[in-house]
Amino acid sequence: MGRHVYSDAVHITPELMQAKHQTTQAKEARFASVAFVTGGLDPVQQRTDWLDLMQVVTVPKLVIVGQQSPPKSKAEMEMLSAMTGVESAIAPGSLGLGEEYSEKALAFLLPFLAQHLVD
């Protein structure tokens, strides 16, 4: 968690770990984290195939790149950010920046949604 998800170990509290553990206790949820981390939930076979899928999606897209994201993940976020029609922002944090730095993420997300949300 400290290497990939959170960029500052101060955010990895006993309360956070308990909450994360509780998620694994839900009926049939105990393997969800493993399936996510290993790619077991991915709808594509190759890591870059999702870029092709993103090109056909016509809805507005926002990528918030965590400054301390792992190199492979950050490279993929940057590839997505470079695509036509994709807005991007850089924020502190890593893969869990939405949890770790939720206020920073919301500072980018809320204006994006306000601009693109259809009534």
Buried (B, 14 or more C-beta within 10 A) or exposed (E): BEEBBBBEEEBBEEEBEEEBEEEEEEEEEEEBEEEEEEEEEEEEEEEEEBBEEBEEEEEEBBBBBBEBBBEEBBEBBBBBBEEEEBBBBBBBBBBBBBBBBEEBBEEBBEEBEEEEEEE
